[in-house]
Amino acid sequence: VSCEGGCQNGGECVSVNGVVKCLCASGWTGSRCQEAICPQGCRNNGACVAPGICSCPAGWVGRACHLAVCKVPCQHGGKCIAPNVCRCRLPYSGPQCTKKRKE
């Protein structure tokens, strides 16, 4: 039995009811087992590069590319919500939540 182009990532070429196809190893899918499966999903334009492993674009980290990176940390309890973007807690504002609003 021969699969056109072969099977990748440990896939095995099998014949099922006269249909020749790749039987993929765990964590892989696609006609030639060329696509990794990331059950957690890859957010913010991340790409699944190996089973359960996302390659994240600049400014994002984490298993699902779901954590933003702020080069300068957010101050006063602010939260990094996008690359270099802080969501501030009142009464603070500004790029890193360092400005205190005057009452």
N, C-alpha and C positions, 0 to 999 in steps of 0.2 A: 504494500500500500504506500502510495506516495502523494503527499500534499503539495500542491503547487506553491512554490516559494518557501516551503518548509514551515515548521511550527517553532515559534520563539519562546523564550523564557520557560523552558522545561515542558512545553506542550508536547503531546504525543499524537502522531498521525494515526487515525483509526478509520475503519469502514463500518458504518452503521446503516443496515438495510440498503447496501449498495451505494450509500452516500459517503464519500471520502471527506473527512473533516478533521480539524485539530481539536483534541481533547485537552483543555487548558489545565495547568497546575493551579492550585488554590491562589487566589489573589490576582489572577489574570483573565482577560476576556478578549473578544475580537476574533475575526476569522482566522488569524494566525497567532493568536494569544499575544498580540502586540500591545494591548491596552491594559495598564495597571488599574486595579480597583481600589478606590479610597472610600471605604464605607462612611467615613466622617464627612466626605465632600471636601472640596478645596474652594474656599471663598476668595473674594477680592482678586479675581483673575489668576489664582494659583493653578498649577497644573499637577495632576497626579502622575508621578514619575516612577513609582514603585509601589507595591501593595502597601497601602496605609501611609504613604509618604508623599506630601505635597511639596512642590517647589514653589516658593512664594516670591511675588514681585517685591522690589525694594519698598521698604516701609511697613511690611507685614511679616509676622512670624507666627509660630504655633503649628500644631498638627494640621489644622484646617486653614492656615493663613488668616486666622480670625483676630489676632492681636496686633494692634497698631503699635508702631515704634515712634516715640517722640524723642529726638536727639537731646533736646533740653527737657528735663522732666517737668511735668505739670506740678504746680505748687498749690498749697492750701487746700488739699483734698480734691483737686481737679483730676479728671480722668482722660487718658489718651484715647481718643475715639477714631482717629484717622492719622495717617502719617503726619507728624508734627502739628497735630490739631488737638487742642485740649478743650474739654467741656468743663467749665468752671462752676464752682459752687458759690452762691451769693455770700457776701457782697463782692466777690472777686471777679475780675474780667481780664482780658488781654490774652496774647498768644500762649503764655505760660501761667496764666491766672495769678499774676503778681500785682495787678492794679486793684486797689481797694476803692470801691465807690464811696464817695462822700455822702453821708445822709443829709 
